[in-house]
């Protein structure tokens, strides 16, 4: 079995680049979550308490759930829940840490831009991460969906769904 951490390292070390959702295959976890998110959204941003994990058990391993918090006038994003496959992509469990604590600065900026954008528009967004370099033996495309929610206290949250573009690689994770 492929060991993601040794072969590809972390998705946190590469920037996000925006993509259109129609570039992802129909079985990609971000597309499947988008279908679920739209079923909850109605005419606005869905409430976090409407999210029922038992309705999407096959997607839970891909989820990264962030809560937006204000610290000294800056928005920070606490990763409070992380699925097993998402943890493999981030070189280990990052749950309980802020995004800026486990993401390199220039890469953090691209993620914060996506998080801010989905919270501002109230709509999902999609991006691509290319892990590896042209000189690397292993290169992987990771597609990410970001989905806004609002929790019971009215605080913004974002569910991110990172998964490899390759169906074969998704099966290993």
N, C-alpha and C positions, 0 to 999 in steps of 0.2 A: 504494500500500500504506500502511496505517496505521502511523505511527511512534508506538509506545506511549509512549516517553519524553516526547515533546512534548505529546501529548494528555492523558495520564492521570497522569503523574509516577510515584511509587513506591508500591508496596503497603506499604512500610515506614513510611509516614506515616499509617496508619489502623489502629485497633485490630481485633483478632480478636473475633468474637462466636460462641459455640458454636452449632452446628446439628446436626440429625440427618442421617445419610448418605442416608436415603431421599428427601431434598429435592433431591439431585443427580441429573442424568440418567445413564443407564446407560453412556454413552460418556465421561463426565467422567474425565480422567486420574486423579483421586484415587480414583474408584470402581474403575477398571481396576487401579490399584496395590493397592488393598485386596484385590481378588481374588487378585493375585499374592502379597501379604503373607500372606494366610490359607493359601495353598498351601505356604508355607514354615514357618508358625508351628507347626503340629502342636498340641502341648499347652502351648506357652509362647512366649516371645519368641524369634524366629528369630535365628540367628547371622548376623552380617554377611557372613561368608565363604560362606554359602549363597546369597546374592544374586548372580544371574547377569545382568548387563546385557544380554547377547545374547538373553535370554528375553523382554525387554520393550523392544525398540529404539524403538518409537514413543513411549514414555513418558519416555525419558531426557532429552529437552529440557525437561521440566517439573520435574525433581528438584532438590532442595536437600538436601544431606547434611551433617548437623551431628554433631559429636562433643562430648559433654559433658566439660568439664574443670573441675578445681578450681583456683582462684586465690585465695589468701589467704582461704580459708573461703567463697568465693562460687562458685556454679556459673556457668560461662560456656560458651557454645556456639559452637564454631569451625565456620564454613561451609567445608568442605574440598572440596566438589564442587558445581558449579552448572550446570544445563543452560541452553542458549541462551534458550529462552522464559522460564524463570524469571529469567534475567538481565535480560531486557527489562522484566519486571514490577518489578524492584528498581532500576530506573534505572541499569543497568550491572552489570558483573561485580563481585560482592562476595566471590568465592572467596578464601580465605586470611585473612578478617577475622572477628572475633567479632561475633555478632548485636548486641550492645549498641553496637558501633562504627558501625553503619549503620542503626539503628532508633531513632526518637525514644523518649524515656523512657516515656511512658504506653503507647505501642504495644509497646515492648519488654516491659513488664510482662505484657501479655496473651499475648504469644508465649511468654515464659518459663513462664507458668502452664500453657499447653498442653503445652510440652516436658516440664515436670516431671510433669504429669498422665499423659502416655502412658508415661513411664519408671516412674512409681509403679505404675500399673495393669497395665502390660504389654499394653495394648490400644490400638488406633488411636482417634483423635479427629478430629472435623471442625469446621471453623469457616468463617465468612464474613468478608470484608473489603469494605467499601464505599469505593471510591476516588473522591474528588471530594466536593464539598459540594452542598447544595441549590441554591446560587447558581451552581455550575459548569455550563459548557456540556456537559461530558462527565462521566458517572457510570458506573462499572462495578462489578459484583458479581464478586468473586473468591472462589472456594471453595477451601479448603485442607484436605488430609488430612495427618495426622501419624502416623507409624508407628515404633514402637520396634524397635530391634535391639540386639544385643550383639556387640562385636567380639572378635577372637581373644584379646585381653588381658583380656576380661571387662568392658571399659569400655562404658558406654551410648552409643548413637548414635540419632539420629532422622532419618528421611527425611521431608521435608515436600514436598508436591506441590500447589503453588498453580497454579490455572488459572481463566480467566474462566468464569463460569456460562454465558455466551453461546457457543453453538457457532460462530456466525459470527465472533466475536472470537477464539476459539481458533484458527480456521483462519488468521487473519492473523498470529498469533504462531507 
